[in-house]
Every structure is written in structure tokens, then in C-alpha cells.
Amino acid sequence: MLSVIIPTCHRNDLLALCLNKLAPGNQSLPFNNYEVIVSDDGIESTAEAMIMDDYPWVKWIEGPKKGPAANRNNGANCSCGEWLVFTDDDCLPEKEWLKSYQKQIYSNHYLYVLEGRTIADRPQNRFDEQAPLNLVGNKLWSCNFAIKRDLFLKLNGFDDSFPFAAMEDVDFYTRVLKHTSTHFVPEAIVIHPWRKAKPFDTFNKHLKSHVYFARKYKSTSSLSFRWTRSKIFIHILFSDFRELFKFRMKGWRYYIEKCCLNFCLIFI
């Protein structure tokens, strides 16, 4: 059995669209081959009533209120499947999503981690539109991947010291690669709509997550780290400006935020 884990927090409208795609009969994989678990970090409101009324086949559980990393772990801890499949509440899995994963699992018993193809719902219109696209693999974004339960437990899941939705999946991928490689499944498609960033609303969260990641891997104290970060900063400065210019400066505030973030990371 596959266990689909969906963390959510105050996004019932988007969650409903996601669950509609996973409803019995809407996936080509028979429903008795998978379960759907929603771990809900909502404080002001939750999705429990909506799920009880409209999606009784979904298992709703209360989240730990410690951020998305801990919320994913919470869902995994309450699952039954030999394989865990992760997506987010604002994603739209295609009809062949789960069946494509299961096909790879049955035909390649040596695999432990599968990453699917994540695409956008339309062409990008502005620089400040965001979506974690994965078109050719080697990214393992948390919105579309599958992992064997045994390995997930061996890795202790996501690091819940990341309290925000930033860098926790990069950290997880870093630890995965110490044990095994990933296998890209282009047929396992999830649509992630573009989301417009709100400049500087999440700046401190992203900065704290990047700082924690760098310190975790003990890279901040070396001169080589600072030199590398400086080169990255210069590269992003010019490459992002080309992108910004392509969109006729739509989203320039987000460009300023990214520059400030990368500049700060030189000195952490």
C-alpha cells in the first residue's frame, strides 16, 4: 500500500482541490492500493469538518503545530503503507500519479526514493511568481516524491528544527544522498500552480532556515564558504536581473528581497 501524506494549514480551499484529484476513481490506481492522510497544523481553524463531511475516505489527524517538517513527520507516523508519498495541499496530482509510482516500485525492487515531475499550471508571467518545478529530476521537492518507509525512519524523517517552509526539503535530500540515489519518474506528475510571493513577508523565515542549514553542515566558519557564497551572490544578482528584465520588471520587489537574502548569507 502507498500512504499519501498531505500537510496542511489554513488552506481548506486549496486542500479540497487536491483531495478531489485523489478521490476514489479519480486516480488510475485502485483506491484499495493507497490511503490519504491529512496532517492539519491549523490553529484558527482546521480541515476536520470539511473532511468528515466531504472526504470521509481521508484520514484527518491533528498536526504538532511545529511547522511543515514536523507536520509531514506526523502524517508519516500515522500511516500504514510500505511506501510514503508526499505532496502539498496546494498541488494537483494527475490521474496517473500514484500508478506511475507503484509501477516503478514493483518493477525495480532496488529503489528506495522516487521523485516525480512537478510542472506549473501555465507559463510564468512575473518574476515574483514561485513554484517548485522539477522537470528533469535531481531536486526532490517535498511536494512530489515517494520514499520507502524503512529509509524514511532510518533518516528520522524531516528535520523538525526547520520551523518554516524553507530548506527543510533541501536538508532531507542532502541526507538521502548519503544513503542512496533517487530515481526520476516523469510520468508521476503533480501540478503546482504559480504563487505570487509577498516581498519581505517571509524574509526572516527564509534567512533563519538558511542559517540553520549552513550551521548544521558546519560550513559557515570557513573562508571558502564565504567565497563560494560571494560567487553565488554575484551569479544570482545578474541571472535574476536578466529574468526580471524578461518580465518587464514585474516583481522587482521580490528581486530586491532575493538579493538581500543572498547578501546576508555571505556573512552568517
N, C-alpha and C positions, 0 to 999 in steps of 0.2 A: 504493500500500500504506500501511496505517496501522501505526505502530510503537507498541505499548503498553509504557510504561515503568513498572516497579514497583520502587521502592527497598524494601529490607527489612533487618532487623537483629534476629536472635534472636526471631523470631515465626513459626516454621515452621507452627504450628497454624493461625494466622490466615491466613498466606500460602496454605496449602493450600485453605482455603475460597474465597479469592479466585481462585486458579487454576482451581478446579473450575468457576467461573462463566465462565471464558474458554476452557475446553476446546473443541476442535473439535466442532461440533454443538450446543454449549450457547449460543452466540451466533447470532443470526439472520443475521449476516454470514458468508459462507463463509470458511473458515479460510485459503484461499489469498489472501485480501484483507488479512490482518493477521498480524503477528508479535508475540510476547510476550517481553519481555526483563526479567529479574530481576537487578538490581544489588544485590549482597549485601555489606553492611558488617559482617557477623558476625565477631567475634573469637574468642569462646569456642567457637562452633560456627557452621556455615553451613547453607544450604539445598541445597547442591550435590548431596549424595547423594539427598535426597528427590526433587529434580527429575529427576535421572538415572533413578531407579527408577520414579517415578510420573507424571512430566510430561516425557517426552522431547522433546515439541514446543516446550518453553520453552528459550530461550537464557539460561543462567546465566553471569554474569560476576562477578568479584571486585570489590568496591567499593573506593573510595580511602581509607576509614576517616577521613573528614574531616567527617562529618555529613550530614544528609539532602539539603541543597542540592547538595553535591558528588556525592552518590550519584545524584541524578537526572541531573545533567550526564553522569556516567559512563555511565549507561544510554543516554542520548540519543546519545552519541558512538559507541556500538556498534550503533546502529540503522540500518535501511536505508530506512525509509519517508519519503515526501514530507511526511507529517504525523505529528507526535508526539502521542500521547495518554497523559496521566499519570493514574495512580491510586495508592493506597497499599495496603500489604499487609493492612490491616485492613478493607478495603472490599469490598463485594459488588456488582459490576456487574450490572445487569438484562439480560435477554436481548436487548433492542433497543438496548443502549447504543452499540455500535460502528456498527451500521447507521444509527442516527439521526445520528451524526456524519458518516458517509460521505454520507448523503443531502443534508445541508446543504453539504458540500464540493462535491459535483457540481452542485448547483443554484445555488450562489452563489459564483462564482469570485473575487469581490472580497473575500471574507472571509479573515482571517488568524488569528483567535483565536476559539475556540468554548468556551463554558462550559456544563457540563451541570447538571442538577438533582441536588443531594445531599440525601437525606432520611434520617431516623432509622428504626430498626427498630421503634420503639414510642414511646409518649408518654414524656416526661421525668418521672422520679419524684423526683429530688433536685436541689438547686441545684448540687451539685458533679459532676453528670454533664455531660460535654462531647461535642460532635460539631460539626464544621464544616459546618453546614447552609447550603445555597444554594437557596432556594425560588423566587426570582424574578430572580436574576442580579445582576450588578454586584459580585461578590465574588472570583471566580477563585481559589478554593481549589485547592491543588495536588493534591487527591485526585480531581479530576474536571474536566479541561479538555483541549482539543486546540489545537495551535498548528502553523502551517506551519513546516517545518524552517528555511527561509531566514530567517524572522524570529527564530526561537529563536537561531540562530547570530549574527545581527546584534546581538542583545541580550547575547551572550556567556552565555546561559543564566541559571541561578540564580546569585546571588552567593554563592560558597562561603566568604566571610568570615563568613557566618552559620553557626556550627558546631552550632547546636541547632535543633530543630523549633519555631521561633517567629520570626515576622516575615519569614522568607525569601520566602514567597509574597506577602505584602503588598508587599514591595520589588519583586518581579518584576512584579506588577500595576501598580505605580506607573510602572515603566519601559515596560511595554506601552502604557499610555495616552498616552505621549509620541509613539508611532508610529501607533497605530490604536485603534479601538474594539473592543469584544468583542461577540459575538452569543450570546444565550442560547438553548440548545436544551433545552427542558423534557422532551423525550422521552428524552434521554440521561441515564438515571437510574442513580445509584450509591447504595447503602445504606451509610451509615456508622453502625454501632451506637454507642450511648452508651457512653462510657468514664468510669469514676469517677476523678476527679482525686485525687492524693495530695497533700494540702496541704503546701506548702513544700518538697516533694521537688525541684521544678523551678524554685523561685523565682529562684535566682541565674541560671539559664539564661535564663529569660524576661527578667529585668532586663538582662542583658548584651546580649541581642538587641534589646531596645527602645532601649537606649542607643546601640548601633551604628547602628541605623536613624535615630535622631534626629540623630546627629552626621554621618551620611552626607549627609543633606539640609540640614545646616548650620542647624538650627532651634533649637539649644539655647541659643545665646548671646543671643537676643532676649528682651526683656521680654514681648513679645506672645505668644511661645511659652509662657512660664511662666504668663501669664494664661489662655491657652487651656487649658493642661493643668490649671490650677486649676478652671476651669469644668467640664472633663470629669470631674475627680475628684469634684466635688460631685454632678454628674449621675449618675455610676455609683454613688456611695455610696447615693443614695436609690432609684434604679431597681432596683439589685441587691437592696437590702433588701426592696423590695416582692416581688421574685421569691423571695427566701429565705423570707419570711413565707408566701408562697403554698404553699411546700413544707414548711411547719410546721417551719422551722429545720433541716431535714435538709441537711447540707452547710455548716454555719456556719463551719467552719474554712477552707473554700475562699473564703468571702466575706471573711474577715479577710485572707487572702493577696492577693486582688484589690485590696482597699483599700490594703494596704501597698505593693503594686507601683505602683499609680497615684499614691500619695502620693510615693514615691521619684522617680517620673518628673518631678515638678514641679521637682526640684532638680538634675537631671542637667546 
